[in-house]
């Protein structure tokens, strides 16, 4: 067996690995970097699995992925379910990760990390294999960026999982147990026996450690700004009445939410003191279309592209309409927002939606009629009650300190490594 183990350095070198499939994995990695770089005696490096192969392949994959989600989401749903339920899919996962490890090994050995945090299943699998083959002393942590755990995230050699909620621990235990049973069955067929200490090489014999710190969000969502003041500032900024009901639409970094259709229906179905803010993210075409819909300076609709003010907009709004992305939901919960999820994509977004509906009382709608009903019900609450409920939600469900708690965990880890 080759060895890439390095002597222990004074500084703890931390590698954060993500994949640009949706913006959430990268957002969580950025939040981790913000907190980890504040530690003493550490060096933090960010990595991206797409840098392991030619850039044109990554662009082709992302374009194909986005087209499938927009045109044929059912196909993605089938692949997600197959990967999550069919143990045979693990052969494909391991084959892909083996290829990517060969492509990315030079990068890994150039960085030579002591600790790796992964925010996506693919880098998790790559570093699981790397740890098994080349560096058994590597510490590997997985930051789960959804309110569900996909089976492909369950890998040998993971030292700890960081979860959105304690109730997800069972998915890790079940996944690890299932992987162990499959591995044991395969080894028995091949005539392989346990080693001297009674465990089988590469087999998940014990469930890894789990820490329910929450999904990491950027530092802007950790400021605990006064809710009533945030409401007043937002209304003053746009010249709206002090008790105006503000509905914020957020479609993630790619602007995947069908805001045009939503806004047409909501503005037709609601009247009076209801105002809208739409954040189109990096989707320039959507922003232009929304700005055309906004009309004059006295319009009830304000439009943003990608903005660093999202935390202020969320805190100052009364209702946030969003997709079912895990990081977007974590940001809303950190602000105490009243949330309405609209038509979540199949796979992890639908799983996220089911979880937050049951655990946090979040509302969801699959059509604009139901969405308009949710909006009217929320707008019917007195202004003071809306402020009070937002403070309660933020206190009960918000985890803005998630990235900081992982950093504190890492500081303690440094002392024992």
C-alpha positions in Angstrom: 0.0 0.0 0.0 1.3 3.4 -0.9 1.5 6.0 1.9 0.9 9.7 1.7 0.9 10.2 5.5 2.8 13.3 6.5 4.5 14.2 9.7 2.4 16.3 12.1 2.8 20.0 11.5 2.3 22.7 14.2 -0.6 24.1 12.2 -3.7 22.0 11.6 -4.4 22.0 7.9 -8.1 21.8 7.1 -9.5 21.1 3.6 -13.1 21.9 2.9 -14.5 20.0 -0.1 -17.7 20.7 -1.9 -19.3 20.3 -5.3 -21.0 23.1 -7.3 -24.2 21.1 -7.8 -26.7 23.7 -6.6 -25.5 26.6 -4.5 -26.2 25.1 -1.0 -23.1 22.9 -0.8 -20.8 25.8 -1.6 -22.7 28.2 0.7 -22.2 25.8 3.6 -18.5 25.4 2.7 -18.1 29.2 2.7 -19.8 29.4 6.1 -17.4 26.8 7.5 -14.4 28.7 6.1 -15.6 31.9 7.8 -15.6 30.2 11.2 -12.6 28.0 10.8 -10.3 30.7 9.7 -10.8 32.5 13.0 -9.1 29.7 14.8 -5.5 29.9 15.9 -2.9 27.6 14.4 -5.0 26.4 11.5 -4.7 26.7 7.7 -7.9 26.4 5.7 -8.1 25.5 2.1 -11.2 25.2 0.0 -11.5 22.5 -2.7 -14.0 21.6 -5.5 -14.3 18.2 -7.0 -15.0 19.7 -10.4 -11.4 21.0 -10.4 -10.3 17.3 -10.7 -11.2 17.1 -14.3 -11.3 19.5 -17.4 -13.5 22.5 -16.9 -15.6 21.8 -20.1 -16.7 18.4 -18.5 -17.9 20.2 -15.4 -19.8 22.8 -17.4 -21.4 20.1 -19.5 -22.4 18.2 -16.4 -24.0 21.2 -14.7 -25.9 22.3 -17.9 -27.2 18.7 -18.2 -28.1 18.6 -14.5 -30.0 21.9 -14.7 -31.9 20.9 -17.8 -33.0 17.7 -16.3 -34.3 19.5 -13.2 -36.2 22.0 -15.4 -37.5 19.8 -18.1 -37.7 16.3 -16.7 -37.5 16.4 -12.9 -39.0 12.9 -12.7 -35.9 11.5 -14.2 -33.8 13.0 -11.4 -36.4 11.7 -8.8 -35.9 8.2 -10.2 -32.1 8.4 -9.9 -32.3 9.9 -6.4 -34.5 7.1 -5.2 -32.5 4.4 -6.9 -29.3 5.7 -5.3 -30.9 6.0 -1.9 -32.6 2.6 -1.8 -30.8 0.2 -4.1 -27.6 -1.1 -2.6 -26.4 -1.9 -6.1 -26.0 1.8 -6.7 -23.1 1.8 -4.3 -21.0 0.0 -6.9 -21.6 2.9 -9.3 -20.8 5.4 -6.5 -17.5 3.6 -5.7 -16.5 3.3 -9.3 -17.1 7.1 -9.9 -15.2 8.0 -6.7 -12.3 5.7 -7.6 -11.9 7.4 -11.0 -12.1 10.9 -9.4 -9.6 9.9 -6.7 -7.1 9.0 -9.5 -7.8 12.4 -11.1 -7.6 14.3 -7.9 -4.9 12.5 -5.9 -2.2 15.0 -7.0 -4.3 17.9 -5.6 -4.9 16.1 -2.3 -1.2 15.2 -1.8 -0.3 18.8 -2.7 -2.6 20.1 0.1 -1.8 17.2 2.5 -4.7 18.0 4.9 -4.9 16.8 8.5 -8.7 17.3 8.5 -11.2 17.2 5.7 -14.8 18.6 5.9 -17.0 17.5 3.1 -20.3 19.1 2.2 -21.3 16.7 -0.6 -21.5 13.0 -1.2 -18.9 12.9 -4.0 -16.0 14.3 -2.1 -17.1 12.2 0.9 -16.7 9.1 -1.2 -13.4 10.2 -2.7 -11.8 10.9 0.7 -13.2 7.7 2.2 -11.2 5.8 -0.5 -8.2 8.0 -0.1 -8.2 7.5 3.7 -8.5 3.7 3.3 -5.7 3.5 0.7 -3.2 6.1 1.5 -3.7 8.0 4.8 -5.5 6.2 7.6 -4.7 9.0 10.0 -6.8 11.5 8.1 -9.7 12.9 10.0 -12.9 13.0 7.9 -16.0 14.9 8.8 -19.2 15.2 6.7 -21.4 18.3 6.9 -24.9 17.3 5.8 -26.6 20.2 4.1 -30.1 18.9 4.0 -32.8 17.8 6.4 -32.3 14.2 5.2 -29.3 12.0 4.6 -28.8 10.3 1.3 -27.3 6.8 1.3 -24.3 7.9 -0.8 -23.1 10.0 2.1 -22.6 6.9 4.3 -19.0 5.8 3.7 -16.3 3.9 5.4 -13.8 6.0 7.4 -16.0 8.9 8.2 -15.2 10.1 11.7 -18.2 12.3 12.3 -21.4 13.6 10.7 -22.7 17.0 11.4 -26.5 17.1 11.1 -29.3 19.6 10.8 -31.3 18.0 13.5 -30.9 15.3 16.1 -33.8 13.3 14.5 -31.6 12.6 11.5 -29.2 10.5 13.5 -31.4 7.4 12.8 -30.7 7.8 9.1 -27.0 7.7 9.7 -27.3 4.6 11.9 -29.6 2.8 9.5 -27.4 3.7 6.5 -24.2 2.6 8.3 -25.9 -0.7 9.3 -27.1 -1.3 5.8 -23.7 -0.7 4.4 -22.2 -3.0 6.9 -24.7 -5.8 6.2 -24.0 -5.5 2.4 -20.3 -5.4 2.9 -20.4 -8.5 5.2 -22.6 -10.4 2.7 -20.2 -9.6 -0.1 -17.2 -10.7 2.0 -18.8 -14.0 3.0 -19.5 -14.7 -0.6 -15.8 -14.1 -1.4 -14.6 -16.2 1.4 -13.1 -13.3 3.3 -12.8 -13.6 7.1 -12.5 -11.0 9.9 -9.0 -9.8 10.8 -7.2 -10.5 14.1 -9.1 -7.8 16.1 -12.5 -9.2 15.0 -13.4 -6.4 12.6 -13.4 -6.6 8.9 -11.1 -4.3 6.8 -13.1 -1.4 5.5 -16.3 -2.5 7.1 -18.5 0.0 9.0 -18.8 -2.0 12.3 -19.8 0.9 14.5 -22.0 3.9 13.7 -19.9 7.1 13.3 -20.2 10.0 15.7 -23.1 12.4 15.0 -23.4 16.0 16.1 -26.7 17.9 15.6 -25.3 21.4 15.3 -27.5 22.5 12.4 -26.6 23.4 8.8 -23.9 26.0 8.6 -25.0 29.4 7.4 -23.0 32.5 6.7 -22.0 34.9 9.4 -24.6 37.5 8.2 -27.3 35.2 9.5 -25.7 35.0 13.0 -26.2 38.6 14.1 -29.5 38.2 15.9 -30.7 41.5 14.8 -33.8 42.9 16.5 -36.8 41.6 14.5 -39.0 44.7 15.1 -36.2 47.1 14.1 -35.5 45.0 11.0 -39.2 45.3 10.0 -39.2 49.0 10.5 -36.0 49.5 8.5 -37.3 47.5 5.5 -40.5 49.4 5.3 -38.8 52.7 5.7 -36.3 51.8 3.0 -39.0 51.2 0.4 -41.5 53.8 1.6 -44.1 51.2 2.6 -46.5 51.6 5.5 -45.1 50.6 8.9 -47.5 47.7 9.3 -47.2 46.5 5.7 -47.1 42.8 5.2 -43.9 41.9 3.2 -43.6 38.7 1.3 -40.1 37.7 0.2 -39.5 35.3 -2.7 -36.1 33.5 -2.8 -35.1 31.0 -5.4 -31.6 30.0 -4.4 -28.4 31.1 -6.1 -29.7 29.9 -9.5 -33.1 31.5 -9.2 -34.9 28.2 -9.8 -38.2 29.3 -8.2 -40.8 30.2 -10.9 -41.2 33.7 -9.5 -43.0 35.2 -12.6 -45.9 32.8 -12.4 -46.0 33.0 -8.6 -46.1 36.8 -8.5 -48.7 37.1 -11.2 -51.0 34.8 -9.2 -50.3 36.3 -5.8 -50.7 39.9 -6.9 -54.0 38.9 -8.6 -55.3 37.0 -5.6 -54.3 39.5 -2.9 -54.9 43.2 -2.4 -54.3 46.0 0.1 -51.3 46.1 2.4 -49.2 43.3 0.9 -45.8 44.1 -0.7 -43.3 41.8 -2.4 -39.6 41.5 -2.6 -38.1 39.0 -5.2 -34.4 37.9 -5.1 -33.4 36.3 -8.5 -29.9 35.3 -7.5 -27.5 34.9 -10.4 -30.4 34.4 -12.9 -30.0 37.6 -14.9 -32.9 36.8 -17.3 -35.3 36.2 -14.4 -34.3 39.5 -12.9 -35.0 41.4 -16.1 -38.4 39.8 -16.4 -39.3 40.6 -12.8 -38.1 44.2 -13.1 -40.4 44.6 -16.1 -43.3 43.2 -14.0 -42.4 45.6 -11.2 -43.5 48.7 -13.0 -43.0 52.2 -11.6 -41.3 53.6 -8.5 -44.4 53.2 -6.4 -44.8 49.5 -7.2 -45.5 46.9 -4.6 -42.7 44.8 -6.0 -39.0 45.3 -5.5 -36.4 43.1 -7.3 -32.9 42.1 -6.4 -30.3 40.0 -8.1 -27.6 38.2 -6.0 -27.4 40.3 -2.8 -25.4 40.3 0.4 -28.5 41.7 2.1 -30.4 38.5 2.1 -30.3 38.1 5.9 -31.7 41.6 6.4 -34.5 40.9 3.8 -35.4 37.7 5.5 -35.5 39.1 9.0 -37.5 42.1 7.9 -40.1 40.1 5.9 -43.3 38.5 7.2 -43.3 35.5 4.9 -40.6 33.8 2.8 -41.6 31.8 -0.2 -38.7 29.5 -1.2 -37.6 26.2 -2.6 -36.9 23.2 -0.4 -33.1 23.5 -0.5 -31.5 22.7 2.9 -29.3 25.8 3.2 -32.1 28.2 2.2 -34.4 26.6 4.8 -31.6 26.8 7.4 -31.1 30.5 6.6 -34.9 31.2 7.0 -35.0 29.3 10.3 -32.0 31.3 11.6 -34.0 34.5 10.9 -37.2 33.1 12.4 -39.0 33.5 9.1 -42.5 32.2 8.4 -41.8 29.9 5.5 -43.9 28.6 2.6 -42.2 26.1 0.4 -43.4 26.1 -3.2 -43.3 23.0 -5.4 -40.1 21.5 -4.1 -38.0 19.5 -6.6 -38.0 15.7 -6.3 -35.4 14.1 -4.2 -33.8 15.9 -1.3 -36.0 19.0 -1.6 -39.2 17.0 -1.2 -37.5 15.1 1.7 -36.5 18.4 3.3 -40.1 19.7 2.9 -41.6 16.6 4.7 -39.1 17.0 7.5 -39.6 20.7 8.2 -43.4 20.4 7.9 -43.4 17.8 10.6 -40.6 19.1 12.8 -41.1 22.9 12.6 -44.6 23.5 11.3 -43.4 24.9 7.9 -46.1 25.2 5.3 -45.9 24.0 1.7 -47.8 24.4 -1.5 -47.7 22.7 -4.9 -49.9 25.2 -6.7 -50.3 29.0 -6.7 -53.9 28.8 -5.4 -52.7 27.1 -2.2 -49.8 29.5 -2.0 -52.2 32.5 -2.2 -54.2 30.9 0.6 -51.2 30.6 2.8 -50.3 34.2 2.1 -53.7 35.5 3.0 -53.8 33.6 6.3 -50.4 34.9 7.3 -51.3 38.5 6.3 -54.4 38.2 8.5 -52.4 38.2 11.7 -52.0 41.5 13.6 -48.6 43.1 13.1 -47.5 42.6 16.8 -48.4 38.9 16.6 -46.3 38.5 13.5 -43.2 40.0 15.3 -43.8 37.8 18.4 -44.1 34.6 16.4 -41.0 35.3 14.4 -39.0 35.8 17.6 -40.4 32.5 18.9 -39.5 30.6 15.7 -36.0 32.0 15.7 -35.4 31.0 19.3 -37.0 27.5 18.9 -35.7 26.4 15.4 -32.8 28.7 14.4 -29.3 27.3 14.3 -27.2 30.3 13.2 -24.3 29.2 15.4 -23.8 25.8 13.5 -20.6 26.8 11.7 -19.1 28.3 14.9 -19.9 25.1 16.8 -18.1 23.0 14.2 -15.1 25.4 14.5 -15.1 24.9 18.3 -15.3 21.2 17.8 -12.3 21.5 15.4 -10.3 23.5 18.0 -10.8 20.7 20.5 -9.9 18.1 17.8 -6.6 20.0 17.2 -5.6 19.4 20.8 -5.9 15.6 20.6 -4.5 15.0 17.1 
